[in-house]
Amino acid sequence: MDIASGPLYLRLLVVIAWLGLVLAIAGVVNRRYRPNGNGTASGAGPRSSEAVRKVVHIGTGNVILLAWWLDIPAWIGIGASIVASGITLLSYWRPILPVINSVGRRSFGTFFYSLSIGILIALFWPLKQPEYAVLGVLVMAWGDGMAALVGQRFGFHPYEIGGMKKSWEGSLAMAIASGIVSFGVLWMAPIESSVSLGQVGLVALGVALLATTLEAVSILGIDNLTVPFCSAIAAWQLTHWGV
């Protein structure tokens, strides 16, 4: 049986199973780097905490692909976003999500991330153009995720904007990942037949530059909202304007 055309409960089970798998992987990684009895562990520290957080960040972002493929109704996506936003907001005062919020800096990024998914679903699902919501979320998931991982491991050329420390290596990773994601989603999507492959490439380039700039100037995790929202809107406008 084709799961994508199956009953709604079955499609939801696939989504829930994926999220469970992501959290399970994050839990294994977290235990691997948890300090032992003498307070040390191989790889323990801010880098390992950030790595765990990005496993969840990228993995949960990919759920938007499942929602697109399985044609999950908008009301379910919006409702899940509201619940997730509430839980993540509460977790800043209660240890509900200690792994995600334990990177040693004040940020509402997880809350904004959950909120952005609901906003994009509410905007593009009713228009029958979910690919733009998918693009925005995946740009944030993979672009920001790779920026953090590459920047922490290979960020040998730092720069600072408004007190936010970044690296050129991380920003380059953000741009490359965002461009690949944008091109891939638009190439797979049934966009206007008048849009050529070259135009799709130009749209992807524009989105990559915009997303990288927004990520570089963000504070308090606001890029988790501005990057997916602005990337989706920019891709939608550029595609329909024919670049």
C-alpha positions in Angstrom: 0.0 0.0 0.0 1.2 3.5 -0.8 1.6 5.2 2.6 1.2 8.6 1.0 -2.4 7.8 0.0 -3.2 5.7 3.1 -5.4 6.7 6.0 -4.4 9.8 8.0 -3.7 7.9 11.2 -1.1 5.8 9.4 0.6 8.9 7.9 0.7 10.5 11.3 2.3 7.4 12.7 5.1 7.7 10.2 5.7 11.3 11.3 5.7 10.4 15.0 8.0 7.5 14.3 10.5 9.8 12.6 10.4 12.3 15.5 10.9 9.4 17.9 13.9 8.2 16.0 15.5 11.7 16.0 15.0 12.0 19.7 16.4 8.5 20.3 19.5 9.3 18.3 20.0 12.6 20.2 19.6 10.7 23.4 22.3 8.2 22.4 24.7 11.0 21.4 24.0 12.8 24.6 24.7 9.8 26.7 27.9 9.2 24.7 29.2 12.6 25.7 27.7 12.9 29.2 30.4 13.6 31.8 31.3 10.5 33.9 31.8 10.3 37.6 34.9 12.4 37.7 33.2 15.1 35.6 34.9 14.3 32.3 33.9 12.5 29.1 35.4 12.1 25.7 34.2 15.1 23.7 32.1 16.5 26.6 31.5 20.2 26.7 29.9 23.0 24.7 30.8 21.4 21.4 29.1 18.1 22.2 26.0 19.9 23.6 25.8 21.9 20.4 26.2 18.7 18.3 23.3 17.1 20.1 21.2 20.2 19.7 21.9 20.2 15.9 21.0 16.5 15.6 17.5 17.5 16.9 17.5 20.7 14.8 18.2 19.0 11.5 16.2 15.9 12.2 13.0 17.7 13.3 13.3 20.1 10.4 13.2 17.2 8.0 9.7 16.3 9.3 8.4 19.0 6.9 9.4 16.8 4.0 7.3 14.0 5.5 4.4 16.4 5.9 4.7 17.4 2.3 5.1 13.8 1.0 2.3 12.4 3.1 0.0 15.4 2.5 -0.6 16.1 6.2 -3.5 18.6 6.7 -2.5 22.1 7.5 -4.5 22.1 10.8 -2.4 19.3 12.1 0.9 21.0 11.3 -0.3 24.3 12.8 -1.6 22.6 15.9 1.6 20.6 16.4 3.6 23.9 16.0 1.5 25.6 18.6 2.0 22.7 21.1 5.7 22.5 20.3 6.2 26.3 20.7 4.5 26.2 24.1 6.6 23.3 25.3 9.9 24.9 24.1 8.9 28.2 25.6 8.1 26.6 28.9 11.4 24.6 28.8 13.4 27.9 29.3 12.0 28.0 32.9 11.5 24.2 33.5 13.9 21.4 32.5 11.6 19.9 29.9 14.2 20.0 27.1 17.6 20.2 28.9 19.6 18.9 26.0 18.3 21.3 23.5 18.6 24.4 25.7 22.0 23.5 27.3 24.4 25.2 24.9 25.5 27.9 27.4 23.9 30.9 25.8 20.6 32.7 26.1 18.5 32.0 23.0 14.9 31.5 22.1 15.9 29.8 18.9 14.0 26.5 19.6 10.8 28.5 20.3 11.2 30.5 17.1 12.0 27.4 15.1 8.8 25.7 16.2 6.8 28.8 15.5 8.2 29.3 12.0 7.1 25.9 10.9 3.5 26.6 11.9 3.6 30.0 10.2 4.9 28.7 6.9 2.4 25.8 6.9 -0.4 28.3 7.5 0.8 30.5 4.7 1.6 27.9 1.9 -0.5 24.8 2.6 -3.8 26.7 1.7 -2.1 28.0 -1.4 -1.4 24.4 -2.5 2.3 25.4 -2.7 3.8 23.6 0.3 7.2 23.4 -1.4 7.9 27.0 -0.3 7.2 26.1 3.3 9.4 23.1 2.9 12.2 25.2 1.4 12.1 27.7 4.2 12.2 25.1 7.0 14.9 23.0 5.3 17.1 26.1 4.7 17.0 26.7 8.4 17.4 23.1 9.4 20.4 22.3 7.1 21.8 25.7 6.6 22.0 26.8 10.2 22.8 23.2 11.3 25.8 23.0 9.0 26.9 26.5 9.8 27.1 25.6 13.5 28.8 22.3 13.1 31.3 23.4 10.5 31.9 26.7 12.3 32.7 25.0 15.6 35.0 22.4 14.1 36.7 24.4 11.3 35.9 28.0 12.2 39.5 29.3 12.0 38.6 32.7 10.6 36.1 34.4 13.0 34.2 37.7 12.7 31.8 39.5 14.9 28.6 41.4 14.1 26.7 43.1 16.9 28.4 41.0 19.6 27.6 37.8 17.8 30.6 35.7 17.0 30.6 33.8 13.7 33.2 32.3 11.3 33.6 32.6 7.6 33.8 28.8 7.3 30.4 28.5 9.1 28.8 31.2 6.9 30.2 29.5 3.8 28.6 26.2 5.0 25.4 28.0 5.6 25.4 29.5 2.0 26.3 26.2 0.4 23.7 24.1 2.3 21.0 26.7 1.8 21.7 26.9 -2.0 21.6 23.1 -2.4 18.4 22.7 -0.4 16.6 25.5 -2.2 17.6 24.2 -5.6 16.7 20.6 -4.7 13.2 21.5 -3.4 12.3 23.8 -6.3 13.7 21.3 -8.8 11.5 18.5 -7.3 8.4 20.8 -6.9 5.8 21.2 -9.7 6.5 24.9 -10.1 5.5 27.0 -13.1 6.5 25.4 -16.3 7.8 28.7 -17.5 10.5 28.7 -14.9 13.7 27.3 -16.4 16.4 25.3 -14.6 18.7 28.4 -14.8 16.1 30.5 -13.1 15.7 27.9 -10.3 19.5 28.2 -9.8 19.3 32.0 -9.6 16.5 31.7 -7.0 18.5 29.3 -5.0 21.5 31.6 -5.1 19.4 34.5 -4.0 17.9 32.5 -1.1 21.3 31.3 0.0 22.7 34.8 0.1 19.7 36.1 2.0 19.6 33.3 4.5 23.4 33.6 5.2 23.1 37.3 5.8 20.1 36.9 8.2 21.9 34.1 10.1 25.0 36.3 10.5 23.2 39.3 12.0 20.8 37.3 14.2 20.5 37.8 18.0 18.8 35.6 20.6 18.0 32.9 18.1 15.7 35.1 16.0 17.3 33.7 12.8 15.2 30.6 13.5 12.2 32.7 12.5 13.6 35.2 10.1 15.7 32.7 8.0 12.9 30.2 7.2 10.2 32.9 6.8 12.2 35.3 4.6 13.7 32.4 2.6 10.3 31.0 1.8 8.8 34.4 0.9 11.9 35.3 -1.3 11.8 32.0 -3.1 8.0 32.4 -3.7 8.3 35.9 -5.0 11.4 35.3 -7.2 9.9 32.2 -8.7 6.6 33.9 -9.6 8.3 37.1 -10.8 10.4 35.0 -13.1 13.6 36.4 -11.6 
